[in-house]
Amino acid sequence: MTIPLWLTGLAWAVTGVGLLCAGTILADIYLGGYRQAMPSWEAVWPITAVYAGPLALVAYYRWGRPATPKWQQRHGTPPALGWNATAAVETIPGGAASFIGHLIAVPIVVATGVTIAGQGVWPMILLIAAFALPLLVAFEYRSLTRAGQIRSAGQRLRVALKLSVLAIVAFDTGMGATMLIVAFVLGYPPVTIAFWFVMWGGLLLGFMTAFPMVRRLLRQGATEPAPVG
């Protein structure tokens, strides 16, 4: 299918805004001195900004920056987050892990030409989940360790694995649906910016499908909220 020129232009513009937002967050962290207490968030926030753009920038300044030691030294302890904000913060790392999974899996499938049932989209979805899962498990395990609520390392690993698997499945519900639309309806090649533009939308949709699940788990007390920053 031919990609309209206006869509290509829009894709570059949106991606450019996302990269600009990511650069703004990186500058605030490393030049402004708002270093995150949990280093992995220093990657999560700018990665999220690439596909979420201004939404991620607003979330960072509302929830990420106030969690840093520098901000708290100047302004004191920030107010506790409500259930919706906490669930949103808990969902954000899943999107970052999925984003990294995309960057690794898509080029591998394109370079190797591997297919399942004659389609490259199926191995893409599987590889994205395979690469994203260990990243999210490591993040959740570190978060649980910092929270200090679960002393047993084995129990922390089991909880981190459970949360990560559920989050990846929930993310794939939205993101995977988008990938299927791209493969079977739109037909945009993975080497085009239009493909990645639709993927940014898929990651946002994945966030929306994962958010209710994460909120429910928090309500049920399945885990302690991950420390922001």
C-alpha positions as protocol buffer text, in pm:
chain_id: "A"
residue {
  index: 1
  type: MET
  ca { x: 0 y: 0 z: 0 }
}
residue {
  index: 2
  type: THR
  ca { x: 128 y: 347 z: -87 }
}
residue {
  index: 3
  type: ILE
  ca { x: 194 y: 564 z: 217 }
}
residue {
  index: 4
  type: PRO
  ca { x: 48 y: 915 z: 177 }
}
residue {
  index: 5
  type: LEU
  ca { x: 305 y: 1195 z: 187 }
}
residue {
  index: 6
  type: TRP
  ca { x: 104 y: 1377 z: 453 }
}
residue {
  index: 7
  type: LEU
  ca { x: 125 y: 1071 z: 679 }
}
residue {
  index: 8
  type: THR
  ca { x: 500 y: 1048 z: 634 }
}
residue {
  index: 9
  type: GLY
  ca { x: 533 y: 1417 z: 720 }
}
residue {
  index: 10
  type: LEU
  ca { x: 307 y: 1379 z: 1023 }
}
residue {
  index: 11
  type: ALA
  ca { x: 503 y: 1073 z: 1138 }
}
residue {
  index: 12
  type: TRP
  ca { x: 833 y: 1260 z: 1122 }
}
residue {
  index: 13
  type: ALA
  ca { x: 682 y: 1561 z: 1301 }
}
residue {
  index: 14
  type: VAL
  ca { x: 536 y: 1353 z: 1583 }
}
residue {
  index: 15
  type: THR
  ca { x: 856 y: 1151 z: 1621 }
}
residue {
  index: 16
  type: GLY
  ca { x: 1058 y: 1473 z: 1621 }
}
residue {
  index: 17
  type: VAL
  ca { x: 843 y: 1616 z: 1900 }
}
residue {
  index: 18
  type: GLY
  ca { x: 889 y: 1293 z: 2094 }
}
residue {
  index: 19
  type: LEU
  ca { x: 1266 y: 1306 z: 2057 }
}
residue {
  index: 20
  type: LEU
  ca { x: 1263 y: 1671 z: 2164 }
}
residue {
  index: 21
  type: CYS
  ca { x: 1063 y: 1581 z: 2477 }
}
residue {
  index: 22
  type: ALA
  ca { x: 1304 y: 1295 z: 2549 }
}
residue {
  index: 23
  type: GLY
  ca { x: 1598 y: 1535 z: 2513 }
}
residue {
  index: 24
  type: THR
  ca { x: 1431 y: 1781 z: 2750 }
}
residue {
  index: 25
  type: ILE
  ca { x: 1395 y: 1511 z: 3015 }
}
residue {
  index: 26
  type: LEU
  ca { x: 1754 y: 1392 z: 2968 }
}
residue {
  index: 27
  type: ALA
  ca { x: 1879 y: 1750 z: 3003 }
}
residue {
  index: 28
  type: ASP
  ca { x: 1676 y: 1799 z: 3321 }
}
residue {
  index: 29
  type: ILE
  ca { x: 1815 y: 1476 z: 3468 }
}
residue {
  index: 30
  type: TYR
  ca { x: 2181 y: 1508 z: 3375 }
}
residue {
  index: 31
  type: LEU
  ca { x: 2233 y: 1882 z: 3330 }
}
residue {
  index: 32
  type: GLY
  ca { x: 1969 y: 2004 z: 3574 }
}
residue {
  index: 33
  type: GLY
  ca { x: 2082 y: 1756 z: 3837 }
}
residue {
  index: 34
  type: TYR
  ca { x: 1743 y: 1591 z: 3896 }
}
residue {
  index: 35
  type: ARG
  ca { x: 1896 y: 1246 z: 3916 }
}
residue {
  index: 36
  type: GLN
  ca { x: 1654 y: 965 z: 3990 }
}
residue {
  index: 37
  type: ALA
  ca { x: 1708 y: 765 z: 4308 }
}
residue {
  index: 38
  type: MET
  ca { x: 1634 y: 451 z: 4105 }
}
residue {
  index: 39
  type: PRO
  ca { x: 1864 y: 477 z: 3799 }
}
residue {
  index: 40
  type: SER
  ca { x: 1640 y: 274 z: 3570 }
}
residue {
  index: 41
  type: TRP
  ca { x: 1388 y: 559 z: 3573 }
}
residue {
  index: 42
  type: GLU
  ca { x: 1650 y: 774 z: 3401 }
}
residue {
  index: 43
  type: ALA
  ca { x: 1596 y: 550 z: 3099 }
}
residue {
  index: 44
  type: VAL
  ca { x: 1222 y: 489 z: 3144 }
}
residue {
  index: 45
  type: TRP
  ca { x: 1120 y: 856 z: 3135 }
}
residue {
  index: 46
  type: PRO
  ca { x: 1301 y: 961 z: 2812 }
}
residue {
  index: 47
  type: ILE
  ca { x: 1211 y: 635 z: 2638 }
}
residue {
  index: 48
  type: THR
  ca { x: 845 y: 696 z: 2721 }
}
residue {
  index: 49
  type: ALA
  ca { x: 876 y: 1049 z: 2584 }
}
residue {
  index: 50
  type: VAL
  ca { x: 983 y: 922 z: 2241 }
}
residue {
  index: 51
  type: TYR
  ca { x: 642 y: 764 z: 2178 }
}
residue {
  index: 52
  type: ALA
  ca { x: 421 y: 959 z: 2421 }
}
residue {
  index: 53
  type: GLY
  ca { x: 570 y: 1304 z: 2356 }
}
residue {
  index: 54
  type: PRO
  ca { x: 421 y: 1587 z: 2565 }
}
residue {
  index: 55
  type: LEU
  ca { x: 215 y: 1338 z: 2770 }
}
residue {
  index: 56
  type: ALA
  ca { x: 536 y: 1184 z: 2902 }
}
residue {
  index: 57
  type: LEU
  ca { x: 685 y: 1529 z: 2962 }
}
residue {
  index: 58
  type: VAL
  ca { x: 387 y: 1629 z: 3175 }
}
residue {
  index: 59
  type: ALA
  ca { x: 402 y: 1299 z: 3364 }
}
residue {
  index: 60
  type: TYR
  ca { x: 773 y: 1342 z: 3428 }
}
residue {
  index: 61
  type: TYR
  ca { x: 738 y: 1692 z: 3573 }
}
residue {
  index: 62
  type: ARG
  ca { x: 434 y: 1590 z: 3777 }
}
residue {
  index: 63
  type: TRP
  ca { x: 557 y: 1255 z: 3914 }
}
residue {
  index: 64
  type: GLY
  ca { x: 918 y: 1190 z: 3812 }
}
residue {
  index: 65
  type: ARG
  ca { x: 1093 y: 1513 z: 3903 }
}
residue {
  index: 66
  type: PRO
  ca { x: 927 y: 1550 z: 4246 }
}
residue {
  index: 67
  type: ALA
  ca { x: 1057 y: 1202 z: 4336 }
}
residue {
  index: 68
  type: THR
  ca { x: 1422 y: 1310 z: 4300 }
}
residue {
  index: 69
  type: PRO
  ca { x: 1643 y: 1399 z: 4598 }
}
residue {
  index: 70
  type: LYS
  ca { x: 1720 y: 1745 z: 4455 }
}
residue {
  index: 71
  type: TRP
  ca { x: 1352 y: 1838 z: 4421 }
}
residue {
  index: 72
  type: GLN
  ca { x: 1271 y: 1711 z: 4770 }
}
residue {
  index: 73
  type: GLN
  ca { x: 1561 y: 1900 z: 4924 }
}
residue {
  index: 74
  type: ARG
  ca { x: 1411 y: 2220 z: 4783 }
}
residue {
  index: 75
  type: HIS
  ca { x: 1039 y: 2154 z: 4823 }
}
residue {
  index: 76
  type: GLY
  ca { x: 1000 y: 1876 z: 5078 }
}
residue {
  index: 77
  type: THR
  ca { x: 825 y: 1543 z: 5039 }
}
residue {
  index: 78
  type: PRO
  ca { x: 568 y: 1549 z: 4755 }
}
residue {
  index: 79
  type: PRO
  ca { x: 205 y: 1457 z: 4826 }
}
residue {
  index: 80
  type: ALA
  ca { x: 119 y: 1088 z: 4808 }
}
residue {
  index: 81
  type: LEU
  ca { x: -10 y: 975 z: 4470 }
}
residue {
  index: 82
  type: GLY
  ca { x: -371 y: 864 z: 4433 }
}
residue {
  index: 83
  type: TRP
  ca { x: -469 y: 525 z: 4297 }
}
residue {
  index: 84
  type: ASN
  ca { x: -495 y: 641 z: 3935 }
}
residue {
  index: 85
  type: ALA
  ca { x: -162 y: 823 z: 3940 }
}
residue {
  index: 86
  type: THR
  ca { x: 8 y: 531 z: 4113 }
}
residue {
  index: 87
  type: ALA
  ca { x: -133 y: 287 z: 3858 }
}
residue {
  index: 88
  type: ALA
  ca { x: -18 y: 513 z: 3573 }
}
residue {
  index: 89
  type: VAL
  ca { x: 335 y: 528 z: 3714 }
}
residue {
  index: 90
  type: GLU
  ca { x: 335 y: 150 z: 3760 }
}
residue {
  index: 91
  type: THR
  ca { x: 227 y: 101 z: 3397 }
}
residue {
  index: 92
  type: ILE
  ca { x: 485 y: 332 z: 3239 }
}
residue {
  index: 93
  type: PRO
  ca { x: 786 y: 94 z: 3270 }
}
residue {
  index: 94
  type: GLY
  ca { x: 599 y: -172 z: 3074 }
}
residue {
  index: 95
  type: GLY
  ca { x: 576 y: 65 z: 2780 }
}
residue {
  index: 96
  type: ALA
  ca { x: 947 y: 144 z: 2799 }
}
residue {
  index: 97
  type: ALA
  ca { x: 1031 y: -228 z: 2803 }
}
residue {
  index: 98
  type: SER
  ca { x: 801 y: -287 z: 2506 }
}
residue {
  index: 99
  type: PHE
  ca { x: 963 y: 3 z: 2322 }
}
residue {
  index: 100
  type: ILE
  ca { x: 1307 y: -154 z: 2364 }
}
residue {
  index: 101
  type: GLY
  ca { x: 1160 y: -486 z: 2254 }
}
residue {
  index: 102
  type: HIS
  ca { x: 1042 y: -318 z: 1934 }
}
residue {
  index: 103
  type: LEU
  ca { x: 1384 y: -169 z: 1863 }
}
residue {
  index: 104
  type: ILE
  ca { x: 1547 y: -510 z: 1894 }
}
residue {
  index: 105
  type: ALA
  ca { x: 1284 y: -745 z: 1753 }
}
residue {
  index: 106
  type: VAL
  ca { x: 1173 y: -559 z: 1442 }
}
residue {
  index: 107
  type: PRO
  ca { x: 1523 y: -525 z: 1287 }
}
residue {
  index: 108
  type: ILE
  ca { x: 1594 y: -892 z: 1364 }
}
residue {
  index: 109
  type: VAL
  ca { x: 1281 y: -1007 z: 1182 }
}
residue {
  index: 110
  type: VAL
  ca { x: 1345 y: -772 z: 890 }
}
residue {
  index: 111
  type: ALA
  ca { x: 1710 y: -880 z: 859 }
}
residue {
  index: 112
  type: THR
  ca { x: 1645 y: -1254 z: 886 }
}
residue {
  index: 113
  type: GLY
  ca { x: 1316 y: -1265 z: 698 }
}
residue {
  index: 114
  type: VAL
  ca { x: 1178 y: -1512 z: 951 }
}
residue {
  index: 115
  type: THR
  ca { x: 802 y: -1570 z: 932 }
}
residue {
  index: 116
  type: ILE
  ca { x: 530 y: -1773 z: 1100 }
}
residue {
  index: 117
  type: ALA
  ca { x: 244 y: -1885 z: 874 }
}
residue {
  index: 118
  type: GLY
  ca { x: 402 y: -1670 z: 605 }
}
residue {
  index: 119
  type: GLN
  ca { x: 381 y: -1348 z: 808 }
}
residue {
  index: 120
  type: GLY
  ca { x: 658 y: -1155 z: 982 }
}
residue {
  index: 121
  type: VAL
  ca { x: 423 y: -993 z: 1230 }
}
residue {
  index: 122
  type: TRP
  ca { x: 388 y: -1308 z: 1441 }
}
residue {
  index: 123
  type: PRO
  ca { x: 760 y: -1349 z: 1519 }
}
residue {
  index: 124
  type: MET
  ca { x: 777 y: -973 z: 1580 }
}
residue {
  index: 125
  type: ILE
  ca { x: 508 y: -992 z: 1848 }
}
residue {
  index: 126
  type: LEU
  ca { x: 670 y: -1296 z: 2009 }
}
residue {
  index: 127
  type: LEU
  ca { x: 1020 y: -1148 z: 2006 }
}
residue {
  index: 128
  type: ILE
  ca { x: 902 y: -813 z: 2140 }
}
residue {
  index: 129
  type: ALA
  ca { x: 748 y: -991 z: 2439 }
}
residue {
  index: 130
  type: ALA
  ca { x: 1056 y: -1210 z: 2480 }
}
residue {
  index: 131
  type: PHE
  ca { x: 1290 y: -912 z: 2494 }
}
residue {
  index: 132
  type: ALA
  ca { x: 1058 y: -691 z: 2700 }
}
residue {
  index: 133
  type: LEU
  ca { x: 980 y: -947 z: 2970 }
}
residue {
  index: 134
  type: PRO
  ca { x: 1327 y: -982 z: 3129 }
}
residue {
  index: 135
  type: LEU
  ca { x: 1371 y: -604 z: 3127 }
}
residue {
  index: 136
  type: LEU
  ca { x: 1044 y: -556 z: 3310 }
}
residue {
  index: 137
  type: VAL
  ca { x: 1116 y: -841 z: 3553 }
}
residue {
  index: 138
  type: ALA
  ca { x: 1449 y: -678 z: 3642 }
}
residue {
  index: 139
  type: PHE
  ca { x: 1278 y: -342 z: 3692 }
}
residue {
  index: 140
  type: GLU
  ca { x: 1001 y: -483 z: 3910 }
}
residue {
  index: 141
  type: TYR
  ca { x: 1247 y: -690 z: 4114 }
}
residue {
  index: 142
  type: ARG
  ca { x: 1459 y: -381 z: 4182 }
}
residue {
  index: 143
  type: SER
  ca { x: 1146 y: -184 z: 4275 }
}
residue {
  index: 144
  type: LEU
  ca { x: 1034 y: -452 z: 4520 }
}
residue {
  index: 145
  type: THR
  ca { x: 1381 y: -464 z: 4670 }
}
residue {
  index: 146
  type: ARG
  ca { x: 1380 y: -88 z: 4726 }
}
residue {
  index: 147
  type: ALA
  ca { x: 1032 y: -98 z: 4872 }
}
residue {
  index: 148
  type: GLY
  ca { x: 1158 y: -345 z: 5132 }
}
residue {
  index: 149
  type: GLN
  ca { x: 821 y: -509 z: 5189 }
}
residue {
  index: 150
  type: ILE
  ca { x: 927 y: -858 z: 5072 }
}
residue {
  index: 151
  type: ARG
  ca { x: 1244 y: -984 z: 5239 }
}
residue {
  index: 152
  type: SER
  ca { x: 1272 y: -1314 z: 5053 }
}
residue {
  index: 153
  type: ALA
  ca { x: 1461 y: -1279 z: 4724 }
}
residue {
  index: 154
  type: GLY
  ca { x: 1274 y: -1576 z: 4581 }
}
residue {
  index: 155
  type: GLN
  ca { x: 937 y: -1427 z: 4672 }
}
residue {
  index: 156
  type: ARG
  ca { x: 1038 y: -1093 z: 4519 }
}
residue {
  index: 157
  type: LEU
  ca { x: 1134 y: -1272 z: 4199 }
}
residue {
  index: 158
  type: ARG
  ca { x: 802 y: -1460 z: 4186 }
}
residue {
  index: 159
  type: VAL
  ca { x: 602 y: -1141 z: 4240 }
}
residue {
  index: 160
  type: ALA
  ca { x: 813 y: -951 z: 3984 }
}
residue {
  index: 161
  type: LEU
  ca { x: 764 y: -1230 z: 3730 }
}
residue {
  index: 162
  type: LYS
  ca { x: 388 y: -1243 z: 3790 }
}
residue {
  index: 163
  type: LEU
  ca { x: 348 y: -867 z: 3754 }
}
residue {
  index: 164
  type: SER
  ca { x: 570 y: -852 z: 3447 }
}
residue {
  index: 165
  type: VAL
  ca { x: 395 y: -1136 z: 3264 }
}
residue {
  index: 166
  type: LEU
  ca { x: 53 y: -983 z: 3332 }
}
residue {
  index: 167
  type: ALA
  ca { x: 173 y: -638 z: 3226 }
}
residue {
  index: 168
  type: ILE
  ca { x: 330 y: -766 z: 2902 }
}
residue {
  index: 169
  type: VAL
  ca { x: 16 y: -964 z: 2815 }
}
residue {
  index: 170
  type: ALA
  ca { x: -200 y: -660 z: 2885 }
}
residue {
  index: 171
  type: PHE
  ca { x: 29 y: -437 z: 2680 }
}
residue {
  index: 172
  type: ASP
  ca { x: 29 y: -686 z: 2392 }
}
residue {
  index: 173
  type: THR
  ca { x: -349 y: -676 z: 2386 }
}
residue {
  index: 174
  type: GLY
  ca { x: -339 y: -319 z: 2262 }
}
residue {
  index: 175
  type: MET
  ca { x: -1 y: -309 z: 2094 }
}
residue {
  index: 176
  type: GLY
  ca { x: -46 y: -647 z: 1924 }
}
residue {
  index: 177
  type: ALA
  ca { x: -380 y: -542 z: 1781 }
}
residue {
  index: 178
  type: THR
  ca { x: -212 y: -238 z: 1630 }
}
residue {
  index: 179
  type: MET
  ca { x: 63 y: -451 z: 1477 }
}
residue {
  index: 180
  type: LEU
  ca { x: -195 y: -681 z: 1320 }
}
residue {
  index: 181
  type: ILE
  ca { x: -372 y: -381 z: 1166 }
}
residue {
  index: 182
  type: VAL
  ca { x: -41 y: -257 z: 1024 }
}
residue {
  index: 183
  type: ALA
  ca { x: 41 y: -602 z: 883 }
}
residue {
  index: 184
  type: PHE
  ca { x: -295 y: -707 z: 742 }
}
residue {
  index: 185
  type: VAL
  ca { x: -476 y: -378 z: 671 }
}
residue {
  index: 186
  type: LEU
  ca { x: -231 y: -91 z: 625 }
}
residue {
  index: 187
  type: GLY
  ca { x: 63 y: -292 z: 497 }
}
residue {
  index: 188
  type: TYR
  ca { x: 329 y: -37 z: 599 }
}
residue {
  index: 189
  type: PRO
  ca { x: 682 y: -185 z: 576 }
}
residue {
  index: 190
  type: PRO
  ca { x: 881 y: -185 z: 904 }
}
residue {
  index: 191
  type: VAL
  ca { x: 1153 y: 24 z: 741 }
}
residue {
  index: 192
  type: THR
  ca { x: 922 y: 326 z: 703 }
}
residue {
  index: 193
  type: ILE
  ca { x: 859 y: 603 z: 954 }
}
residue {
  index: 194
  type: ALA
  ca { x: 485 y: 548 z: 901 }
}
residue {
  index: 195
  type: PHE
  ca { x: 521 y: 200 z: 1051 }
}
residue {
  index: 196
  type: TRP
  ca { x: 691 y: 338 z: 1361 }
}
residue {
  index: 197
  type: PHE
  ca { x: 438 y: 618 z: 1387 }
}
residue {
  index: 198
  type: VAL
  ca { x: 161 y: 359 z: 1410 }
}
residue {
  index: 199
  type: MET
  ca { x: 374 y: 169 z: 1665 }
}
residue {
  index: 200
  type: TRP
  ca { x: 386 y: 481 z: 1884 }
}
residue {
  index: 201
  type: GLY
  ca { x: 7 y: 475 z: 1879 }
}
residue {
  index: 202
  type: GLY
  ca { x: 14 y: 103 z: 1955 }
}
residue {
  index: 203
  type: LEU
  ca { x: 227 y: 162 z: 2263 }
}
residue {
  index: 204
  type: LEU
  ca { x: -18 y: 425 z: 2385 }
}
residue {
  index: 205
  type: LEU
  ca { x: -303 y: 181 z: 2324 }
}
residue {
  index: 206
  type: GLY
  ca { x: -104 y: -84 z: 2510 }
}
residue {
  index: 207
  type: PHE
  ca { x: -74 y: 154 z: 2804 }
}
residue {
  index: 208
  type: MET
  ca { x: -451 y: 197 z: 2807 }
}
residue {
  index: 209
  type: THR
  ca { x: -512 y: -179 z: 2804 }
}
residue {
  index: 210
  type: ALA
  ca { x: -251 y: -243 z: 3076 }
}
residue {
  index: 211
  type: PHE
  ca { x: -355 y: 42 z: 3307 }
}
residue {
  index: 212
  type: PRO
  ca { x: -680 y: -117 z: 3437 }
}
residue {
  index: 213
  type: MET
  ca { x: -503 y: -444 z: 3513 }
}
residue {
  index: 214
  type: VAL
  ca { x: -223 y: -270 z: 3703 }
}
residue {
  index: 215
  type: ARG
  ca { x: -473 y: -60 z: 3896 }
}
residue {
  index: 216
  type: ARG
  ca { x: -668 y: -371 z: 3993 }
}
residue {
  index: 217
  type: LEU
  ca { x: -352 y: -547 z: 4114 }
}
residue {
  index: 218
  type: LEU
  ca { x: -263 y: -247 z: 4327 }
}
residue {
  index: 219
  type: ARG
  ca { x: -613 y: -236 z: 4473 }
}
residue {
  index: 220
  type: GLN
  ca { x: -586 y: -604 z: 4559 }
}
residue {
  index: 221
  type: GLY
  ca { x: -253 y: -545 z: 4727 }
}
residue {
  index: 222
  type: ALA
  ca { x: -66 y: -776 z: 4490 }
}
residue {
  index: 223
  type: THR
  ca { x: 243 y: -559 z: 4526 }
}
residue {
  index: 224
  type: GLU
  ca { x: 373 y: -241 z: 4674 }
}
residue {
  index: 225
  type: PRO
  ca { x: 382 y: 53 z: 4431 }
}
residue {
  index: 226
  type: ALA
  ca { x: 716 y: 86 z: 4255 }
}
residue {
  index: 227
  type: PRO
  ca { x: 920 y: 378 z: 4390 }
}
residue {
  index: 228
  type: VAL
  ca { x: 922 y: 663 z: 4139 }
}
residue {
  index: 229
  type: GLY
  ca { x: 1272 y: 787 z: 4082 }
}
